[in-house]
């Protein structure tokens, strides 16, 4: 385990003591305390039914008992790979309650990607959708040494146990295993800049603190109804979920984003808050039913995961009849890093100000110790109790990302205006941000290069009206080798989550390089016009 940062969380926590209960400073305590406070109130609406805080708490207690009886010990890693559901939330908090470390995995990941995460984190148990487990088993990627393999939704392979059977007859009370607030709670895998994902380690306190500060800034309070179709494993979806539980909100949880279903839910459940990525809002703006949709209950919308054009934000504000608050965050920050106080000045085109107790500064891109004057563009650095502990088992990457004094490199180029609002100027070098998901070219290049006909490949970004941008692969084939774009798409489908697959493929004679032979990704777009004889195709 890697722990590179020694940051005194009490400095920030102490500055806003009224925002966090002194009895809730770990995730293990969050749901039991919420159940004690809000009891029979509706916590979650999903899959056509409702769960109270008390019901959800009892399910999580059963999960904790069942895991403990399988031999799961405090500190063991437990992976969770399933669609959004109330059972997902019960599993998430059940794992944490027995002192284990949760490893939430995006449901869009492929079997290969999940197998890597299971191996890298040395997972001791896996709770996953039945079909997902079937895929792992069919590919012989299901580790034999797992203490428990639990199928959510049924239909798991031989050797797995259905979720209902797993928790059946388990006690409904479980006192959370005592853990330190600064100890590891979560390992979230991010797309890797070097071709392999990295496990960002989040402490208990960082996740709880982020949920509390997010709720504070947006005014998320008991009585609010928040709708989310964001994947719960995603850092944005996770903070929406935990801030709702922490503050007594009702969470209307969709397993996937569908325009009509979202509009219907807003009207039916009198939703007051909606969280989404820009692609969701753009899809809703283009949906024919929006004109007649009942959005009168909304008081606030939030958008994150990707910078949204100001004109589109204004269109949302006008049609939805409520403010749209922008936010910015990272997996390495356990959620948000900056946003706006919803009851104060909003500034279109800005990502806001840091969460209470968190520091941000704009540093010289070539000298992180030098803070730039207001108005000048440099790298956005952030420090505070939300910063990750490091990358699991990867000290070199941790040292590259976090300075010894706790400042985390975001890799984003930004400026701070005279009033202290932060504006993102450019994104992380080479990273592709598609519909709110981070996609790193190196990871895609590693997969495409596995195809036997590929000699060289480079991946860049191309604009997309809905997703902001999508990946495009520029491929040099081996001499005498033949392959079509469809061959490449099929190959990628076997190894990459759907959102990572290059949406376009172009075959070229060579790739742009520096004098030292280093690939120049930023020059890839010149190939679009320069290689008129090259062939390409777009994924349907």
Steps between C-alpha positions, in 0.01 A plus 500: 500500500620851418447796729705792379317793650488599865240777506339617823130460420405663830618836366223502243246302700542732794418803286145374433411286805128567475475330161601153613364312798778408744363143488536469121855518376517161328290344225430203726298729728313689227206268429436387863492863611273594208262217594494619860414853390263443210361150570185439295558788258559394140871471427501347152253454217626252241379208291136589559503501880613702800738428788500687828821594677427229757445233231819594320692491826370152583603370157849644541527337844412163347765547231760580767411186700507281189839630392642461848380138511680438170823606665523859381725690739549874558721637223407228248398630158150419373406584140151608395407481130131548432246755371347766725247355744405508866686170538813668363478764774442233767804305377717813489420596858498140620858454383609818677312411818702183553825698467583384149607723212251551218613479137206633293534413132327673211233274353625592151840338554582183308589167655869563426494837675321358803739204517789746514339696784427182696860388465662838561295568814530138620123488548372245751135503389293609203139615497382544141208474264424140403563561130829671582611197700398271215727697267795474739443128548469433126834676444660312794570837664321436828770457768472166678631638828206735562335438836158596363348548155153655528260549208281810520181446303555124478625298207855455620732216395571182693676577826325833551215571740196717430488823699171419674633159607829659609334729752209274593461436873784740583448730802361846426729682740876540457716736702750658257856380539701788643741652250703818498356790296830532312511129409434359155132460410491481121714407201362652179672409176562778250599462138877473483728753332750220441253243370389349832242636746617637835321444829436835671484444876236705684484527877179467701515863604564632147184339361280608791649850502442539126139387530440744786662797326320428173167497683595819685589696187197383301256517791412131474277447803238269646185525291688528170450230238807448282498306174816333373573273207873539564672165569546463876862381457582822315636763736222746410223242541657387826503844659137556392403171668690557824399864537136391465534235772697730728242780486171310485413557134298259289715361217314406181752264345494394135710207381567680171429833339193512275349838413134406532552304821681796658228747399231266631680456833543873551124548466391188689727538803504882506876503467669813632863427402642344184867408451646413162784533252473738201405221258191426711384861493563529126300183438214636711508833316463311171227266622157572348318439831688778678261764370208350692696361796405605854822635652333734745632319809868557411680761707860419398693303240870416512738403222848353514737256338568729206500871422164603356463779241352813654228520232382150586502581872284803433260284297467256792441781749233650277313179420537326838404814689774474762871578543760263354804472726829385351744288698847355445653196661724198468509141620817603682292749703221266613253715308479876448791737531322820402144618443272790591293588803156459345357798688774738390643636177528251216749576224443326167818352355661456842530186712455708814698514820655227717295305752520638857826397663664431161770707333560552129768696324622557146864396467762555235476193275880466512547583868231374739644707788419827322143630530390715209325837532124526447404478135803296386453144378688213660442159655215466749630356828282401793564412865286393791330206671339387172834417335557127453749302708679398182481239226472145630833320465640773274733727691660644186166623364407634844820705520435640152150610595529624861766738627660425840305790655167355383427695181342274237567563131172502310674528162232752400603842374292770669499861611350674801318829446519800729202378702654157565290302251690228314472462121632190321695601189612159380478145620751240597758444232381235256201391711171464315187600687203323342153544653657559842733199490879529498660305217878482474648440154776275636246246625322489163829483312609202708184312404499593130869408474409146611329445162734286287472730196594822683854634479447837668202683645429838650172616651377857502179690562250624245205731579154357557181704534356283779799348683732799467770289343561136412814294440632441150770242417762570236651167395803395298460138387782252483647447157285259296243487781136580446229616740182701477364757740229248592774252597646759736160582651429132567844453655451800730156379611666193652741698714357847568193651660261635238573866579873443441472341156632730224199636314707556188787314337732636234777301333807710422851450361680649800447688825637843596805480724759730654864493398560248779227272370242591765139488385340844454136440591410867464600485133272208418227724366729604215463146366130554435576728206858403418434134425230529242578149379458348844188303584277527805168414649270609779350268759125485439 
